[in-house]
Each structure stands twice: as C-alpha cells, then as structure tokens.
Amino acid sequence: MTPACSKIVWCFSLLCVASVIHAQELPAKTGKDDLATDANKLIDGLPALANPGTLTSDGAVITVQQAKARLEQAQKKLQRWEKLLKQGVLSKAEVEHCTIEVAEDLAGYEHANVLELQRQLTASQQRPAGAAPDSALVEAAMQSLKSAQEAAAKADVQLLQTKLDLAKINLERQHKLYEMKMISQASLQEAEAQVQKIADQKALQEQARVQAQTAAGGPAITPAADSPKPDSPK
C-alpha cells in the first residue's frame, strides 16, 4: 500500500471513530419522560406574564404603553399555547387559563387608557390665570374619554363572561370526574361555588351598568351573552 493510500485509510478510520464517539454523546429518546422534558423546556421558553391589572409589580400605575405591551405579550403567548395544544403538549385547561390572562390584560389596557385620557382632559381644562380653556380641545378630550370608558366597561363585561364560561366548562369536567369517582365531593362543590361566585359578580356588574346608564339618561343596552376572543388594542 502506497503512503498516500495509507494516509487516506487512516483519515477515514479517524472519522469513523469520531462519529461513534459523537453519537454516544448525543441524547437518545428513550420514552415519555424525555418527551416531557422537552415539552417543559419548550414551555419554559415561552414569555412570562406580569400580573394583570393597572398596576406594575412595584405598585406604580401602569402606562398605556406598558399595558399595550403586556397585552400583546399575552396574545403572543396564547397563540403559542394554542399551537402546543394542537401538538398535545398542553392541556385545554392551561390554554383556557391563558385566555383569561389575555382578557385581564385587555381590561388593564382599556383602564390604563381611561386614566391617561383623564389626565389629558384635566390638562386641557387648566390654563394660566385669565386665559379661557380651549373649548374645542376640551370637547375632544371629553369625547375621547367617554369612548375609552365605554371600551373599558365592555372589556370588564367580556372578562367576567370569559371567566364564567370557562368556570362552567371546568364544572362540567368536575362532574364527569366525580361520576367516575376520581375526585371528592368537596372538589365538586368548590367548582360549583366558583361558578356561583363569578355569576354573582357578573350580576352586580350588570346592575351597576344599568344604574350608570339610567343616571346618564341613556338607554340600558343589554350586552351580548357570548364571549368572543379579546380584541387587540387599536
């Protein structure tokens, strides 16, 4: 064998040995535990959400920009979780909880917008001594604030309706589990109490809405019973 051929054979052998060693270092899928680990890693990589509402983690009032960013983050998370549901990685209950988070952040955004417009209205009404407020500017600010308040009220209604719908779905699951003797009666009663609690909150919300409409001299319009997916901020 010529020196050139010996060199080729030696290089080929070295590559084969390296390939075997590399293959031994790679993790192999041995069962469901490995798949679950991958799923957990995928979930851990999803964006985390801050607490929904109109306050930041340090108790400061959230800005419109912060509320909008939080809502967009929640919507992206929901889109990813819906894909994971189709892939069998997540359960329906987990995706339903994420749907509530989106509704909460939508309400938080709308209320942050109300606070900002209230500040703008106050600023438009304040003028140096002896100067009259700009009536057109004040009127525009009042109209914007009114629209924002209506949007916030609608988001609040939608949030409670979403919670109520999902609580009823959960109650149906609990009933089935109870019939199969997989949960206790206390767990079933807890699910029933949760549905009743949200229903009571919704009734109080509707009562307050009707009273506000009556006080304002407007018609008491009954909101739709269904709960579509939360809209994106404009």
N, C-alpha and C positions, 0 to 999 in steps of 0.2 A: 504494500500500500504506500502510495506516494505521500510525502509530507503534507501536501495540500489536502488530500483526501482525509488523512488522519485529523487534520485541523477541523474539517467540516463535520466529521463524525463526533469529535469532542464537543464542538459547539452545540450540535443537535442534542447530545446526551445531557449537556448542562441545562438547556432549555426545558427538556422533559422533566428533569429533577426539580427545577424551579417551579414548573407548572403544578407538579404534585404537591409541593410544599404550600404553594399559594392556595390550592384547592382545599387543603386540610385546614387552613386558617379561616376560610370563609364559613359563616354560619349557615347551617342547613335547616330547612323547615322540617321539624320532626313531629309537629302536631298542632293542636288548637292553642296550646299555651304560647307558642311562638307567634301565631297569628294574632292572639290577643295582645301580646306585647307590641307588635307592630301597630295595632289599632290604637293602643294607648299613646304611643309615640305620635301618631298622626293627630290624635285629639289634643295632646299637649302642645302641638304646634299651632293650634288654632288661636286666634286673638282672644285675649281675656277681656271681659267687660267690666267697666266700673259699675258701682251701684247706681241703679236708675233713679231719676228724680231731677230736681232743680238745684241740688247742692253738690259740690265737689267733695272729694274724700276728706278734705280738711275743713269742711263746713262752710266754705265760701259759696256765694251764689254763682251758679254756672252761667257762662255767657252763651249767647246764641250760637257762636262758632263752636264752642265746646260741646254743646248739646247736639248740634248737627253732626259733628264728627263722631260722637258717641252713637247716634242713631245709624249713621252709615256703617260704622263698625259692626253694630248688631245685625244689620241687614246682610252684610257680607258673611257673618258667622252663620246666620240662618240658611243662606244659600249653600254654604259648605256642608252644614249638618244635614240638609235635605238630600244632598248627594250621598253622604255617608249612610243615611237611612236606606237609600235605594241599594247601596252596596252591602247592606246587612251589618255595618259596623256599629251603628247606633240604634237605639230603640225609638219607637214612636213617642214615648213619654218624654225622652230627652229633647226631641225636636219640638214637642209641644211646649216644653218649658222655655225653649229658645224663642218661640213665637210670642210668649208673654213678655219676654225681655224686650223684644222689638216694639211691642205695643206700649210698654212702660217708657221706653226711650223716646217714642214718638210723642207721648203725652208730655214728657220732660222738655222736649224741644219746643212744643207749642207753648208751654207755660213760660219758658225762657224768653220766647219771642214776645209774649204779653208783657213781661217785666221790662224788656228793652223798649218797647213802644210806649209804655207808661212813662219811662224816663224821658223819651223824646217829646212826649206831649207836655210834660212838666217844663222841659227846656224851652219849648215853643211858646209857652204862656208867660215865661219870665222875660221881662225886658227892663232896660235901665229906667230909672225914675223919670217919669214924664213921657216915656215912649209907649205907644199903644202896641199891643201884640199884633202880629201879622195874622189877620183873621183867616186868610186862605190857608196859611201854614197850619194854624191851629185846627181848622176844619179837616184838613187832610190827615193830620195826626190822629184826630178823633175817629175818623173813618177807618184808618188802618188798625187802630187799637180795637175797635168794635169787631172787625173781621178776624183779628187774631184771637179775641176772646171767644168768638163762636167756634173757631177751629180748635181751640183748647178744650172747650166743652165737648165738642164732637169726639176728640181724642180720648177724653175721660170716659165717655159713654162706650166707645169702642173697646177701651182697655178692660172695663168691667165685664162687657159682653164676652170678650175673648176668654177672660178668666172663668166666667160662668160656664161657657160652652165646654171648655177643657175640664173643668171640675165635674161636669155631668158625664163626660166621656170616662174620666177616671172612676167615677162612681159605678158606671156600668162594668168596668173591669173588676172592681172590688166585689160586686155582686156575683160575677162569674167565679171569682176565686173563692168566695165564701161558700158558694154552692158546691164547689169541688173540695171544700174543707181544707183549703190551703192558707186561709187567714182566719183570724179570730173575729168574733162579733164586734169587739172593740174597734178593730181596724175598719170594719164596715161602717160602724157608727161615726167614726172620725171623718170618713169620706162624705157621709150624709150631712154631717154638721158643717163641713167646708162648703158644700153646695148651698146650704141654707144661709150661711154667713154672707156669701157673695150675693145671693139673691136679695137679702135684706139690704145690703149696701147699694145694690142697683135700684131697689125701690126708693130708698132715701134720696139717691141721686136724681131719680126721675121726679120725685116730689119737689126737690129744691129747684130743678129746672123749670117745672110748671109754675112755681111761685115766682121765679125770676121773670118768666115770660109775662105773667099776669101783671106784675109790678111795673114792667116796662111798657105795658099796653099792647104787646104783640100777641099773635096767635100762638097757642100752645100746640106745637107740632110734635107729634109722637115720632121718635126715631125708629129706624128700621130695626127689626129684631135680629137680623143676621149680622155676622161679624166678618167682613172681608179683611184681607190682609192689610196691615198698616201701610199707609201711603208713604212715599218718600217726601222729604221736605222740598218745597219749591225754591 
